[in-house]
Amino acid sequence: MSYSLVDCVYRNMMNKETFQIPSADDISKLKVGDLVKLIFFNPNATGETPKAERMWVILTEINGTKFKGTLDN
């Protein structure tokens, strides 16, 4: 099974009223060890398998605007 991350910034730009995300200020305050919720897209979803799932990730590395983490779902 292969997943990709949903571009939530883009989805927010297209649907500001219904798809809200944390502010840039809140995102800049994230630190290693924090939990973040990301949306993982499954392009091969069929039938009962969901096309996307929200999952918790523990941040393990922050380098400017790039983040790495470990799935904690």
Buried (B, 14 or more C-beta within 10 A) or exposed (E): EEBEEBEBEEBBEEEEEEEEEBEEEEEEEBEEEEEBEBBBBBEEBEEEEEEBBEBEBEBEEBEEEEBEBEEEE
